[in-house]
Amino acid sequence: MRDKSILIDLSTSYQFRHWRPMGILRVEHEVWRAFAARFGARAVPVIYDAARGGFYRIPQAIFEEVIFRNGCQPEVPSRALTAPRRWRSWARIGRFFWRARRRMRAVGQGGRYDEAETRVRRESTVAEELLRLSGEEFALMRRGLVALERVAPGIAPRIRALDALNHRAHYGLVHTVHDQICAERNRIAPEEVGEYVSAGGFWGDARYRAAYEMRAAHGWRLSYYIHDLIPILWGHVAEPTTRKTFPPALHWMLWGVDRVWTNSEVTRRDLLAHAARCGYPELPPEKVRVVTLGADALRETAPASDLAGLFAHRDLEPGGYVLMVGTQEPRKNHDFAYRLWRELAARRDHIMPLVWVGQPGWSIGPLLDMVRADPGLPHGAIRILDDVDDAELQALYAHCRYTIYPSHYEGWGLPVVESLLHGKPCLTSDAPALIEAAEGCAEAIGFF
């Protein structure tokens, strides 16, 4: 067991690599770094592919680019222009069928490739030929095929498959980094694995069930990092899809897990109480450990010239604004912050701007539209920043007057810790995890 691989599941980081890093991604990154530093080559970064039903090693050559730098994105290929004459377009369509059929036959001859590789190569050749047609010519061909379908209904599935392949070819999705990762050479052999570690959104696909089955069949030891039980305990303010997918994922996890880490004592108590209440196998308390999240170490202060440019760009004065950090979604209670600032504006001649920093999440659009259009809110009273990088966030923390965090419920409360680390007072809700994170150093008030 000691010589076997330790799989670090980075599926969440891979799937959300187009986002700026948020809390769950940062945790997954740090867990990977810690295991890689401790176990070296035994720690294997993997993603789960539901269609292929397995875990795949992320090749070292592209690992940093894919996971940490949002690289290897698809490039849209060039496509042929429409022929100047309609008969030329039909000639191109005829050539497409002739060349695609001939090349597909060549791929399948001689048994050079297995079934999966043959399918991939055939799709690739057809996609190349599709790009020799313009978008208008593909539409012309498709109208002809639909007309033919009336007398030959059996071609309907092929028309749908051709539509899908044309879409992928048009947007550069035929040869992607996913295909490069999920090649047979990178597939993880279950018997070579001793440990499986998940610190991300394990409820996003069926990876939890696959890990459970590997535990039963091959003796994998499963370790999960649980961030919170919000979709179960506070489902009315949870993202709708997560509200549906999290409970069954937690169900499979609780029926087959060897070690659990939680980000707070509050989450630990929530998990143990849920397991006991719902009749799951007893979780020995010693197997459920709290591993709290710390804020990133303070960087050196940026030069005054850089700070001046940064704050001028945002139209802010150092020390003259209040900061609220977090993904913009109903659970974070941005609605309360909006109503509070609106009331302050009605009572005072001048108020400091409230700066919301975070990416837009689910069901936040109507509130953001209302904030932007509200005539009762002075211009610039609430600034919405969804494009802030790490260095700028450090500066915003360092130079705000204080921070607020009125979230309805949290598993931990990283913005509270970050605020205090920067020496800034934080006004929070009375959510238990926020009180725990602040350790008595923040003012907790019951927000409604």
C-alpha positions as a Markdown table, in Angstrom:
| # | Residue | x | y | z |
|---|---|---|---|---|
| 1 | Met | 0.0 | 0.0 | 0.0 |
| 2 | Arg | 2.8 | 2.4 | 0.8 |
| 3 | Asp | 4.2 | 2.1 | -2.7 |
| 4 | Lys | 0.9 | 2.5 | -4.5 |
| 5 | Ser | -0.2 | 5.8 | -6.1 |
| 6 | Ile | -2.1 | 8.5 | -4.3 |
| 7 | Leu | -4.7 | 10.0 | -6.7 |
| 8 | Ile | -5.4 | 13.7 | -6.2 |
| 9 | Asp | -8.6 | 14.4 | -8.0 |
| 10 | Leu | -8.4 | 17.8 | -9.7 |
| 11 | Ser | -11.5 | 17.5 | -11.7 |
| 12 | Thr | -13.1 | 20.6 | -10.3 |
| 13 | Ser | -10.1 | 22.8 | -11.1 |
| 14 | Tyr | -10.0 | 21.3 | -14.6 |
| 15 | Gln | -13.7 | 21.9 | -15.2 |
| 16 | Phe | -13.7 | 25.5 | -13.8 |
| 17 | Arg | -10.3 | 26.6 | -15.1 |
| 18 | His | -12.0 | 29.4 | -17.1 |
| 19 | Trp | -13.0 | 31.0 | -13.8 |
| 20 | Arg | -10.8 | 33.2 | -11.7 |
| 21 | Pro | -9.7 | 31.1 | -8.7 |
| 22 | Met | -12.5 | 30.8 | -6.0 |
| 23 | Gly | -12.4 | 29.2 | -2.6 |
| 24 | Ile | -13.0 | 25.6 | -3.6 |
| 25 | Leu | -10.4 | 25.8 | -6.4 |
| 26 | Arg | -7.8 | 27.3 | -4.1 |
| 27 | Val | -8.3 | 24.5 | -1.7 |
| 28 | Glu | -7.9 | 21.9 | -4.4 |
| 29 | His | -4.7 | 23.6 | -5.6 |
| 30 | Glu | -3.3 | 23.7 | -2.1 |
| 31 | Val | -4.1 | 20.1 | -1.3 |
| 32 | Trp | -2.3 | 19.1 | -4.5 |
| 33 | Arg | 0.8 | 21.1 | -3.6 |
| 34 | Ala | 0.9 | 19.7 | -0.1 |
| 35 | Phe | 0.6 | 16.1 | -1.3 |
| 36 | Ala | 3.1 | 16.6 | -4.1 |
| 37 | Ala | 5.6 | 18.1 | -1.7 |
| 38 | Arg | 5.2 | 15.3 | 0.8 |
| 39 | Phe | 4.9 | 12.2 | -1.5 |
| 40 | Gly | 6.6 | 13.3 | -4.7 |
| 41 | Ala | 5.9 | 11.0 | -7.7 |
| 42 | Arg | 3.4 | 8.9 | -5.7 |
| 43 | Ala | 1.0 | 11.8 | -5.8 |
| 44 | Val | -0.7 | 11.7 | -9.2 |
| 45 | Pro | -3.0 | 14.5 | -10.5 |
| 46 | Val | -6.1 | 13.1 | -12.2 |
| 47 | Ile | -9.4 | 14.1 | -13.6 |
| 48 | Tyr | -12.5 | 11.9 | -13.9 |
| 49 | Asp | -14.2 | 11.3 | -17.3 |
| 50 | Ala | -17.8 | 10.3 | -17.0 |
| 51 | Ala | -18.1 | 9.2 | -20.6 |
| 52 | Arg | -15.1 | 6.9 | -20.4 |
| 53 | Gly | -15.9 | 5.9 | -16.8 |
| 54 | Gly | -12.3 | 6.2 | -15.4 |
| 55 | Phe | -9.7 | 8.4 | -13.9 |
| 56 | Tyr | -6.9 | 9.9 | -16.1 |
| 57 | Arg | -3.5 | 11.2 | -15.3 |
| 58 | Ile | -2.9 | 14.8 | -16.3 |
| 59 | Pro | 0.4 | 14.7 | -18.4 |
| 60 | Gln | 3.2 | 16.6 | -16.7 |
| 61 | Ala | 4.0 | 18.6 | -19.9 |
| 62 | Ile | 0.6 | 20.4 | -19.8 |
| 63 | Phe | -0.2 | 20.1 | -16.0 |
| 64 | Glu | 0.7 | 23.7 | -15.0 |
| 65 | Glu | -0.8 | 25.2 | -18.1 |
| 66 | Val | -4.1 | 23.4 | -17.7 |
| 67 | Ile | -4.6 | 23.6 | -13.9 |
| 68 | Phe | -3.0 | 26.9 | -12.9 |
| 69 | Arg | -2.8 | 29.1 | -15.9 |
| 70 | Asn | -6.1 | 28.4 | -17.8 |
| 71 | Gly | -4.1 | 27.4 | -20.8 |
| 72 | Cys | -4.7 | 24.9 | -23.7 |
| 73 | Gln | -8.0 | 26.5 | -24.7 |
| 74 | Pro | -9.6 | 25.5 | -28.0 |
| 75 | Glu | -8.7 | 27.7 | -31.0 |
| 76 | Val | -11.3 | 28.4 | -33.6 |
| 77 | Pro | -10.1 | 27.1 | -37.0 |
| 78 | Ser | -10.5 | 28.9 | -40.3 |
| 79 | Arg | -13.3 | 27.7 | -42.6 |
| 80 | Ala | -13.8 | 27.9 | -46.3 |
| 81 | Leu | -15.7 | 30.8 | -47.8 |
| 82 | Thr | -18.9 | 30.1 | -49.7 |
| 83 | Ala | -18.4 | 29.4 | -53.4 |
| 84 | Pro | -19.5 | 32.2 | -55.8 |
| 85 | Arg | -21.8 | 29.9 | -57.7 |
| 86 | Arg | -24.5 | 27.6 | -56.3 |
| 87 | Trp | -23.3 | 24.7 | -58.6 |
| 88 | Arg | -19.8 | 25.1 | -57.1 |
| 89 | Ser | -21.3 | 24.7 | -53.7 |
| 90 | Trp | -23.1 | 21.5 | -54.6 |
| 91 | Ala | -19.8 | 20.3 | -56.2 |
| 92 | Arg | -18.0 | 20.9 | -52.9 |
| 93 | Ile | -20.8 | 19.0 | -51.1 |
| 94 | Gly | -20.4 | 16.1 | -53.4 |
| 95 | Arg | -16.6 | 16.2 | -52.9 |
| 96 | Phe | -17.2 | 16.2 | -49.1 |
| 97 | Phe | -19.1 | 12.9 | -49.3 |
| 98 | Trp | -16.6 | 11.3 | -51.6 |
| 99 | Arg | -13.5 | 12.3 | -49.7 |
| 100 | Ala | -14.9 | 11.7 | -46.2 |
| 101 | Arg | -16.1 | 8.2 | -47.2 |
| 102 | Arg | -12.7 | 7.3 | -48.8 |
| 103 | Arg | -10.7 | 8.6 | -45.8 |
| 104 | Met | -12.9 | 6.9 | -43.3 |
| 105 | Arg | -12.4 | 3.6 | -45.1 |
| 106 | Ala | -8.6 | 4.1 | -45.1 |
| 107 | Val | -8.6 | 4.6 | -41.3 |
| 108 | Gly | -10.5 | 1.4 | -40.7 |
| 109 | Gln | -8.3 | -0.8 | -43.0 |
| 110 | Gly | -5.7 | -3.2 | -41.7 |
| 111 | Gly | -6.8 | -3.2 | -38.0 |
| 112 | Arg | -4.1 | -0.6 | -37.1 |
| 113 | Tyr | -6.2 | 1.0 | -34.3 |
| 114 | Asp | -8.5 | -0.3 | -31.6 |
| 115 | Glu | -12.2 | 0.5 | -31.8 |
| 116 | Ala | -12.0 | 3.7 | -29.7 |
| 117 | Glu | -9.0 | 5.1 | -31.6 |
| 118 | Thr | -10.6 | 4.2 | -35.0 |
| 119 | Arg | -13.7 | 6.2 | -34.0 |
| 120 | Val | -11.7 | 9.2 | -32.9 |
| 121 | Arg | -9.6 | 9.2 | -36.1 |
| 122 | Arg | -12.7 | 8.9 | -38.3 |
| 123 | Glu | -14.3 | 11.8 | -36.6 |
| 124 | Ser | -11.2 | 13.8 | -37.1 |
| 125 | Thr | -11.1 | 13.1 | -40.8 |
| 126 | Val | -14.8 | 14.0 | -41.3 |
| 127 | Ala | -14.2 | 17.2 | -39.3 |
| 128 | Glu | -11.3 | 18.2 | -41.6 |
| 129 | Glu | -13.5 | 17.7 | -44.6 |
| 130 | Leu | -16.4 | 19.7 | -43.0 |
| 131 | Leu | -14.1 | 22.7 | -42.7 |
| 132 | Arg | -13.7 | 22.6 | -46.5 |
| 133 | Leu | -17.4 | 23.7 | -46.6 |
| 134 | Ser | -18.6 | 27.1 | -45.5 |
| 135 | Gly | -21.3 | 27.4 | -42.9 |
| 136 | Glu | -23.8 | 28.3 | -45.6 |
| 137 | Glu | -22.8 | 25.3 | -47.6 |
| 138 | Phe | -23.2 | 23.0 | -44.6 |
| 139 | Ala | -26.7 | 24.4 | -44.1 |
| 140 | Leu | -27.5 | 23.7 | -47.8 |
| 141 | Met | -26.2 | 20.1 | -47.5 |
| 142 | Arg | -28.3 | 19.7 | -44.3 |
| 143 | Arg | -31.5 | 20.8 | -46.0 |
| 144 | Gly | -30.9 | 18.2 | -48.7 |
| 145 | Leu | -30.3 | 15.5 | -46.1 |
| 146 | Val | -33.5 | 16.5 | -44.2 |
| 147 | Ala | -35.4 | 16.2 | -47.4 |
| 148 | Leu | -33.9 | 12.8 | -48.0 |
| 149 | Glu | -34.9 | 11.8 | -44.5 |
| 150 | Arg | -38.6 | 11.8 | -45.6 |
| 151 | Val | -38.0 | 8.7 | -47.7 |
| 152 | Ala | -35.1 | 7.3 | -45.6 |
| 153 | Pro | -36.0 | 7.9 | -41.9 |
| 154 | Gly | -33.0 | 5.7 | -40.9 |
| 155 | Ile | -30.5 | 8.5 | -41.6 |
| 156 | Ala | -31.9 | 10.8 | -38.8 |
| 157 | Pro | -29.3 | 9.7 | -36.2 |
| 158 | Arg | -26.5 | 10.3 | -38.7 |
| 159 | Ile | -27.8 | 13.8 | -39.4 |
| 160 | Arg | -27.8 | 14.6 | -35.7 |
| 161 | Ala | -24.3 | 13.1 | -35.4 |
| 162 | Leu | -23.1 | 15.3 | -38.3 |
| 163 | Asp | -24.7 | 18.4 | -36.7 |
| 164 | Ala | -22.8 | 17.7 | -33.5 |
| 165 | Leu | -19.5 | 17.1 | -35.3 |
| 166 | Asn | -19.9 | 20.2 | -37.4 |
| 167 | His | -20.4 | 22.3 | -34.3 |
| 168 | Arg | -17.3 | 20.8 | -32.7 |
| 169 | Ala | -15.3 | 21.3 | -35.9 |
| 170 | His | -16.5 | 24.9 | -36.3 |
| 171 | Tyr | -15.4 | 25.9 | -32.7 |
| 172 | Gly | -12.2 | 23.9 | -32.6 |
| 173 | Leu | -13.5 | 21.3 | -30.3 |
| 174 | Val | -12.5 | 18.2 | -32.2 |
| 175 | His | -8.9 | 18.0 | -31.0 |
| 176 | Thr | -9.0 | 19.4 | -27.4 |
| 177 | Val | -6.8 | 19.1 | -24.3 |
| 178 | His | -9.4 | 16.8 | -22.9 |
| 179 | Asp | -8.8 | 14.2 | -25.6 |
| 180 | Gln | -5.0 | 14.6 | -25.0 |
| 181 | Ile | -5.6 | 13.9 | -21.3 |
| 182 | Cys | -8.2 | 11.1 | -21.6 |
| 183 | Ala | -6.1 | 9.0 | -23.9 |
| 184 | Glu | -5.7 | 5.3 | -23.1 |
| 185 | Arg | -2.0 | 5.8 | -22.2 |
| 186 | Asn | -3.1 | 8.1 | -19.3 |
| 187 | Arg | -5.8 | 5.9 | -17.9 |
| 188 | Ile | -5.2 | 4.9 | -14.3 |
| 189 | Ala | -4.9 | 1.2 | -13.6 |
| 190 | Pro | -7.1 | 0.6 | -10.4 |
| 191 | Glu | -4.8 | -2.0 | -9.0 |
| 192 | Glu | -1.9 | 0.5 | -8.8 |
| 193 | Val | -3.8 | 2.9 | -6.6 |
| 194 | Gly | -3.7 | 2.9 | -2.8 |
| 195 | Glu | -5.3 | 6.3 | -1.9 |
| 196 | Tyr | -7.9 | 8.6 | -3.5 |
| 197 | Val | -8.1 | 12.2 | -2.3 |
| 198 | Ser | -10.9 | 14.6 | -3.2 |
| 199 | Ala | -10.9 | 18.2 | -2.1 |
| 200 | Gly | -13.2 | 19.7 | -4.8 |
| 201 | Gly | -16.8 | 19.6 | -5.9 |
| 202 | Phe | -17.1 | 15.8 | -5.8 |
| 203 | Trp | -20.8 | 16.1 | -6.5 |
| 204 | Gly | -20.3 | 17.6 | -10.0 |
| 205 | Asp | -20.4 | 14.2 | -11.7 |
| 206 | Ala | -20.2 | 10.5 | -10.9 |
| 207 | Arg | -16.7 | 10.4 | -9.6 |
| 208 | Tyr | -17.9 | 9.7 | -6.1 |
| 209 | Arg | -19.6 | 6.5 | -7.2 |
| 210 | Ala | -16.5 | 5.4 | -9.3 |
| 211 | Ala | -14.3 | 6.0 | -6.2 |
| 212 | Tyr | -16.8 | 4.0 | -4.1 |
| 213 | Glu | -16.7 | 1.1 | -6.5 |
| 214 | Met | -12.8 | 1.2 | -6.6 |
| 215 | Arg | -12.8 | 1.0 | -2.8 |
| 216 | Ala | -15.0 | -2.1 | -2.9 |
| 217 | Ala | -13.1 | -3.8 | -5.8 |
| 218 | His | -9.5 | -2.7 | -5.3 |
| 219 | Gly | -9.2 | -1.6 | -1.7 |
| 220 | Trp | -8.7 | 2.1 | -2.4 |
| 221 | Arg | -8.7 | 4.3 | 0.8 |
| 222 | Leu | -10.9 | 7.3 | 0.2 |
| 223 | Ser | -10.3 | 10.7 | 1.7 |
| 224 | Tyr | -12.7 | 13.7 | 1.2 |
| 225 | Tyr | -12.5 | 17.3 | 2.2 |
| 226 | Ile | -16.0 | 18.6 | 3.1 |
| 227 | His | -16.4 | 22.3 | 2.7 |
| 228 | Asp | -20.0 | 22.6 | 4.1 |
| 229 | Leu | -23.4 | 21.0 | 4.1 |
| 230 | Ile | -25.2 | 24.0 | 2.7 |
| 231 | Pro | -27.2 | 22.2 | 0.0 |
| 232 | Ile | -28.8 | 20.1 | 2.7 |
| 233 | Leu | -29.0 | 22.5 | 5.6 |
| 234 | Trp | -29.6 | 25.7 | 3.7 |
| 235 | Gly | -31.0 | 24.4 | 0.4 |
| 236 | His | -33.2 | 27.4 | -0.1 |
| 237 | Val | -30.2 | 29.6 | -0.7 |
| 238 | Ala | -28.1 | 26.9 | -2.5 |
| 239 | Glu | -27.5 | 26.8 | -6.3 |
| 240 | Pro | -30.4 | 24.7 | -7.7 |
| 241 | Thr | -28.2 | 22.1 | -9.5 |
| 242 | Thr | -26.0 | 21.6 | -6.4 |
| 243 | Arg | -29.1 | 21.2 | -4.3 |
| 244 | Lys | -30.0 | 18.1 | -6.4 |
| 245 | Thr | -26.6 | 16.6 | -7.0 |
| 246 | Phe | -25.0 | 17.1 | -3.5 |
| 247 | Pro | -27.2 | 14.8 | -1.4 |
| 248 | Pro | -26.7 | 11.7 | -3.5 |
| 249 | Ala | -23.0 | 12.4 | -3.7 |
| 250 | Leu | -22.8 | 12.8 | 0.1 |
| 251 | His | -24.8 | 9.6 | 0.4 |
| 252 | Trp | -22.2 | 7.5 | -1.6 |
| 253 | Met | -19.4 | 9.2 | 0.3 |
| 254 | Leu | -20.8 | 8.4 | 3.7 |
| 255 | Trp | -21.3 | 4.8 | 2.8 |
| 256 | Gly | -17.7 | 4.4 | 1.8 |
| 257 | Val | -15.1 | 6.7 | 3.2 |
| 258 | Asp | -11.9 | 6.2 | 5.3 |
| 259 | Arg | -11.0 | 9.7 | 6.3 |
| 260 | Val | -12.7 | 13.1 | 6.2 |
| 261 | Trp | -11.4 | 16.6 | 6.6 |
| 262 | Thr | -13.6 | 19.5 | 7.3 |
| 263 | Asn | -12.8 | 23.2 | 7.1 |
| 264 | Ser | -14.3 | 24.1 | 10.5 |
| 265 | Glu | -15.6 | 22.6 | 13.7 |
| 266 | Val | -19.1 | 23.8 | 12.6 |
| 267 | Thr | -18.9 | 21.7 | 9.4 |
| 268 | Arg | -17.6 | 18.7 | 11.4 |
| 269 | Arg | -20.5 | 18.9 | 13.8 |
| 270 | Asp | -23.0 | 19.3 | 10.9 |
| 271 | Leu | -21.5 | 16.2 | 9.1 |
| 272 | Leu | -21.5 | 14.0 | 12.2 |
| 273 | Ala | -25.1 | 15.0 | 13.1 |
| 274 | His | -26.3 | 14.4 | 9.5 |
| 275 | Ala | -24.7 | 11.0 | 9.4 |
| 276 | Ala | -26.2 | 10.0 | 12.7 |
| 277 | Arg | -29.6 | 11.4 | 11.9 |
| 278 | Cys | -29.9 | 9.6 | 8.6 |
| 279 | Gly | -28.6 | 6.3 | 9.7 |
| 280 | Tyr | -25.3 | 6.1 | 7.9 |
| 281 | Pro | -22.5 | 3.9 | 9.2 |
| 282 | Glu | -21.0 | 5.5 | 12.3 |
| 283 | Leu | -18.2 | 7.9 | 11.5 |
| 284 | Pro | -15.6 | 7.6 | 14.3 |
| 285 | Pro | -14.9 | 11.2 | 15.5 |
| 286 | Glu | -11.2 | 10.6 | 15.2 |
| 287 | Lys | -11.6 | 10.0 | 11.5 |
| 288 | Val | -13.2 | 13.4 | 10.9 |
| 289 | Arg | -10.5 | 16.1 | 11.4 |
| 290 | Val | -10.7 | 19.8 | 11.2 |
| 291 | Val | -8.2 | 21.4 | 8.8 |
| 292 | Thr | -9.0 | 25.1 | 8.7 |
| 293 | Leu | -8.3 | 27.4 | 5.8 |
| 294 | Gly | -5.7 | 30.1 | 6.2 |
| 295 | Ala | -5.5 | 33.3 | 4.2 |
| 296 | Asp | -2.7 | 33.7 | 1.7 |
| 297 | Ala | 0.5 | 35.2 | 3.2 |
| 298 | Leu | 0.7 | 39.0 | 2.9 |
| 299 | Arg | 2.7 | 40.1 | 0.0 |
| 300 | Glu | 5.0 | 43.1 | 0.0 |
| 301 | Thr | 3.3 | 46.4 | -0.3 |
| 302 | Ala | 3.0 | 47.5 | -3.9 |
| 303 | Pro | 4.9 | 50.7 | -4.9 |
| 304 | Ala | 3.0 | 53.9 | -4.4 |
| 305 | Ser | 2.9 | 54.7 | -8.1 |
| 306 | Asp | 1.2 | 51.3 | -8.8 |
| 307 | Leu | -1.3 | 51.9 | -6.0 |
| 308 | Ala | -2.2 | 55.3 | -7.3 |
| 309 | Gly | -2.9 | 53.9 | -10.8 |
| 310 | Leu | -4.9 | 51.0 | -9.4 |
| 311 | Phe | -7.2 | 53.2 | -7.3 |
| 312 | Ala | -7.5 | 55.8 | -10.0 |
| 313 | His | -8.6 | 53.1 | -12.4 |
| 314 | Arg | -11.3 | 52.0 | -9.9 |
| 315 | Asp | -12.2 | 55.6 | -8.9 |
| 316 | Leu | -11.5 | 54.8 | -5.2 |
| 317 | Glu | -9.6 | 56.6 | -2.5 |
| 318 | Pro | -7.3 | 54.5 | -0.2 |
| 319 | Gly | -9.0 | 54.3 | 3.2 |
| 320 | Gly | -12.2 | 55.7 | 1.8 |
| 321 | Tyr | -14.3 | 52.6 | 1.0 |
| 322 | Val | -15.8 | 49.4 | 2.5 |
| 323 | Leu | -15.0 | 46.0 | 1.1 |
| 324 | Met | -17.2 | 42.9 | 0.7 |
| 325 | Val | -15.5 | 39.8 | -0.9 |
| 326 | Gly | -17.3 | 36.7 | -2.1 |
| 327 | Thr | -19.0 | 35.1 | -5.0 |
| 328 | Gln | -22.2 | 37.1 | -5.8 |
| 329 | Glu | -25.1 | 34.8 | -5.0 |
| 330 | Pro | -28.1 | 34.9 | -2.7 |
| 331 | Arg | -26.5 | 33.0 | 0.2 |
| 332 | Lys | -23.8 | 35.7 | 0.6 |
| 333 | Asn | -26.6 | 38.2 | 1.4 |
| 334 | His | -25.6 | 41.0 | -1.0 |
| 335 | Asp | -29.3 | 42.0 | -0.9 |
| 336 | Phe | -28.9 | 43.0 | 2.8 |
| 337 | Ala | -25.7 | 45.0 | 2.0 |
| 338 | Tyr | -27.6 | 46.8 | -0.8 |
| 339 | Arg | -30.5 | 47.7 | 1.4 |
| 340 | Leu | -28.2 | 48.8 | 4.2 |
| 341 | Trp | -26.2 | 51.1 | 1.9 |
| 342 | Arg | -29.5 | 52.5 | 0.4 |
| 343 | Glu | -30.7 | 53.3 | 3.9 |
| 344 | Leu | -27.4 | 54.9 | 4.8 |
| 345 | Ala | -27.5 | 57.0 | 1.7 |
| 346 | Ala | -31.0 | 58.2 | 2.7 |
| 347 | Arg | -29.8 | 59.3 | 6.1 |
| 348 | Arg | -26.5 | 60.9 | 5.3 |
| 349 | Asp | -25.2 | 63.4 | 2.9 |
| 350 | His | -22.1 | 61.3 | 2.1 |
| 351 | Ile | -21.3 | 57.6 | 2.4 |
| 352 | Met | -18.2 | 55.7 | 1.6 |
| 353 | Pro | -18.5 | 53.4 | -1.5 |
| 354 | Leu | -19.2 | 49.7 | -0.8 |
| 355 | Val | -17.0 | 47.6 | -3.1 |
| 356 | Trp | -18.4 | 44.1 | -4.0 |
| 357 | Val | -15.5 | 41.9 | -5.2 |
| 358 | Gly | -16.4 | 38.5 | -6.6 |
| 359 | Gln | -17.6 | 36.6 | -9.7 |
| 360 | Pro | -21.3 | 36.6 | -10.5 |
| 361 | Gly | -22.9 | 33.4 | -9.3 |
| 362 | Trp | -26.4 | 31.9 | -9.7 |
| 363 | Ser | -29.6 | 34.0 | -9.6 |
| 364 | Ile | -27.8 | 37.3 | -8.9 |
| 365 | Gly | -28.6 | 39.1 | -12.1 |
| 366 | Pro | -31.9 | 40.7 | -11.0 |
| 367 | Leu | -30.2 | 42.2 | -7.9 |
| 368 | Leu | -27.3 | 43.5 | -9.9 |
| 369 | Asp | -29.7 | 45.1 | -12.4 |
| 370 | Met | -31.6 | 46.7 | -9.5 |
| 371 | Val | -28.5 | 48.1 | -7.9 |
| 372 | Arg | -27.3 | 49.6 | -11.1 |
| 373 | Ala | -30.7 | 51.2 | -11.9 |
| 374 | Asp | -31.8 | 52.3 | -8.4 |
| 375 | Pro | -32.4 | 56.1 | -8.5 |
| 376 | Gly | -32.4 | 56.1 | -4.7 |
| 377 | Leu | -28.7 | 55.0 | -4.6 |
| 378 | Pro | -26.1 | 57.7 | -5.2 |
| 379 | His | -23.9 | 57.1 | -8.2 |
| 380 | Gly | -20.9 | 54.9 | -7.3 |
| 381 | Ala | -22.3 | 54.1 | -3.8 |
| 382 | Ile | -21.9 | 50.4 | -4.6 |
| 383 | Arg | -19.1 | 49.3 | -7.0 |
| 384 | Ile | -19.3 | 45.9 | -8.5 |
| 385 | Leu | -15.9 | 44.4 | -9.4 |
| 386 | Asp | -15.9 | 40.9 | -11.0 |
| 387 | Asp | -12.4 | 41.1 | -12.7 |
| 388 | Val | -10.1 | 41.5 | -9.7 |
| 389 | Asp | -6.8 | 39.5 | -9.7 |
| 390 | Asp | -5.0 | 38.3 | -6.6 |
| 391 | Ala | -2.6 | 41.3 | -6.4 |
| 392 | Glu | -5.4 | 43.8 | -6.7 |
| 393 | Leu | -7.4 | 42.0 | -4.1 |
| 394 | Gln | -4.5 | 42.3 | -1.7 |
| 395 | Ala | -4.3 | 46.0 | -2.3 |
| 396 | Leu | -8.1 | 46.4 | -1.8 |
| 397 | Tyr | -7.9 | 44.6 | 1.5 |
| 398 | Ala | -4.9 | 46.6 | 2.6 |
| 399 | His | -6.4 | 50.0 | 1.9 |
| 400 | Cys | -10.1 | 49.6 | 2.8 |
| 401 | Arg | -11.6 | 51.2 | 5.9 |
| 402 | Tyr | -13.2 | 47.9 | 7.1 |
| 403 | Thr | -15.0 | 44.9 | 5.6 |
| 404 | Ile | -18.4 | 43.4 | 5.9 |
| 405 | Tyr | -19.5 | 39.8 | 5.4 |
| 406 | Pro | -23.3 | 39.3 | 6.0 |
| 407 | Ser | -23.5 | 35.8 | 4.7 |
| 408 | His | -26.5 | 33.7 | 5.7 |
| 409 | Tyr | -24.4 | 30.6 | 6.3 |
| 410 | Glu | -20.9 | 29.4 | 5.6 |
| 411 | Gly | -18.7 | 26.3 | 6.1 |
| 412 | Trp | -15.8 | 28.5 | 7.1 |
| 413 | Gly | -15.5 | 32.2 | 6.2 |
| 414 | Leu | -12.2 | 32.9 | 4.4 |
| 415 | Pro | -12.9 | 36.6 | 3.7 |
| 416 | Val | -13.2 | 37.1 | 7.5 |
| 417 | Val | -9.8 | 35.6 | 8.0 |
| 418 | Glu | -8.3 | 37.6 | 5.1 |
| 419 | Ser | -9.7 | 40.8 | 6.5 |
| 420 | Leu | -8.3 | 40.2 | 9.9 |
| 421 | Leu | -4.9 | 39.2 | 8.5 |
| 422 | His | -4.7 | 42.6 | 6.8 |
| 423 | Gly | -5.6 | 44.3 | 10.1 |
| 424 | Lys | -9.0 | 45.4 | 9.0 |
| 425 | Pro | -12.1 | 45.2 | 11.2 |
| 426 | Cys | -14.8 | 42.9 | 9.9 |
| 427 | Leu | -18.5 | 43.2 | 10.5 |
| 428 | Thr | -20.1 | 39.8 | 10.0 |
| 429 | Ser | -23.4 | 38.0 | 10.4 |
| 430 | Asp | -23.8 | 35.6 | 13.3 |
| 431 | Ala | -23.4 | 32.5 | 11.2 |
| 432 | Pro | -21.6 | 30.0 | 13.5 |
| 433 | Ala | -18.7 | 29.3 | 11.1 |
| 434 | Leu | -18.0 | 33.0 | 10.8 |
| 435 | Ile | -17.8 | 33.4 | 14.5 |
| 436 | Glu | -15.5 | 30.4 | 14.7 |
| 437 | Ala | -13.3 | 31.8 | 11.9 |
| 438 | Ala | -13.0 | 35.2 | 13.6 |
| 439 | Glu | -12.1 | 33.7 | 17.0 |
| 440 | Gly | -13.7 | 36.7 | 18.7 |
| 441 | Cys | -11.9 | 39.3 | 16.6 |
| 442 | Ala | -14.9 | 40.4 | 14.5 |
| 443 | Glu | -18.1 | 42.0 | 15.4 |
| 444 | Ala | -21.0 | 39.5 | 14.7 |
| 445 | Ile | -24.5 | 40.9 | 14.3 |
| 446 | Gly | -27.7 | 39.1 | 13.4 |
| 447 | Phe | -28.6 | 40.1 | 9.9 |
| 448 | Phe | -32.1 | 39.7 | 8.5 |
